[in-house]
Amino acid sequence: MKKKFAAGTAIGALCAAIAPAPALAQSSVTLYGVVDEAIAFVNNQNGHSNTYFRQGNLYSSRVGLRGSEQLSSTLSVIFDLQEGFDPSTGKQSSPGLAFNRQSFVGLQDTRLGTVTLGRQYTPYYQLVGALGPVGFLTGATGAHPGDIDGLDTTIRANSSVVYTSPSLYGFKVSGQYGFGGVPGSMQSGSTISAALRYDGGPVSVAAGYLRMNNIGGAAKLDPDASAAYGSSAVNQGYVSARAVQHIAAAADYTLGKIVFGVNYSNVQYLPGSHSLFTDTAIFNTYGAFARYSFNTAFDVAGAYSYTHASEGNGIDDSARYHQISLKEDYHLSKRTTLYALQAWQHAGGRTLGAAGAGDIIDAAPVVGDSQNATPSTTSSQFVAMFGLAVAF
């Protein structure tokens, strides 16, 4: 359940618009959410096949409160508090974080746009991710290996301010700065993101940038600093980077019942004095997808991606990943969907293990972002899921 808000502007300009017409003030609060559960089969998780329940495959299971108060004819205060949970157990998706998915407040003006403050998705994801495979398939099996490029919902920036412009001739821009909160260092733990998107008729095109600066420790990017960043067997040898930089572009074209799309991403792990590796590690991913809607109730989609890592850090046969993802879904109603997912990934070459430089291991397949903690011990991994998602 995604809703597009009118875009944003500078805080000062928005505040200046508050004065008129207090009599127009209206407020609303909406309880919303999704419950998504599936039976999943994986042919190899750390050496063993597994059949199990898994939540959040088509849509992440979540519950939230979203509200607004109208301050003038054009200006409103908005907020969104959103928590993820596992319907199999009732547990929080992120223990200790009551609103792990998003928690922000802001000002929204229909002429000038929106400024929001809090824990939020990045413009990189919001404007570019929706045009990638995740927007038309799902992150569980459609995200690029281990969600290496953050085009799924893995990355959220804490203590951040986001500005999103209104749409002008089909163009929309957005920028974000996340404060690291480290005394004496504005850069440590900070996040910077920006994106541009164009929507015109059957064509949509977007490009985005994201940089996450480490707080300084050697272990990994600190999830308690600005950006919460996931790791897997794909990138585990490089998460001690002083900074991670993402650049991505995506485009799609709608022709009747068919949607075609292509995407590209470049991810760089930049080493520092505390890093466990010495050479910049680069992952380039190329992808394509298509979706066909038979009618308003049933559609199918498929995607292919190829990810290739750079050489260096003692590796001369760099890691590479081929992934094929499929999705079929049937809408029983506007809110209820039956779905099936299948994905296969093959990995080759070598990469760094969790110990960094010197720990050279075979690249392990990690389908989408559903198997980040459970890579295959062979050169391929197959995942299939059948589930039900209900939105409210």
Beta strands, then each sheet from edge to edge (+ up, - down):
strand 1: 27-45
strand 2: 48-55
strand 3: 62-70
strand 4: 75-84
strand 5: 102-109
strand 6: 113-121
strand 7: 156-164
strand 8: 171-178
strand 9: 191-200
strand 10: 203-213
strand 11: 227-228
strand 12: 243-255
strand 13: 258-270
strand 14: 281-293
strand 15: 298-309
strand 16: 320-331
strand 17: 336-348
strand 18: 350-352
strand 19: 360-362
strand 20: 380-391
sheet 1: 2+ 1- 3+ 4- 5+ 6- 7+ 8- 9+ 10- 12+ 13- 14+ 15- 16+ 17- 20+
sheet 2: 2+ 1- 3+ 4- 5+ 6- 7+ 11-
sheet 3: 18+ 19-
end
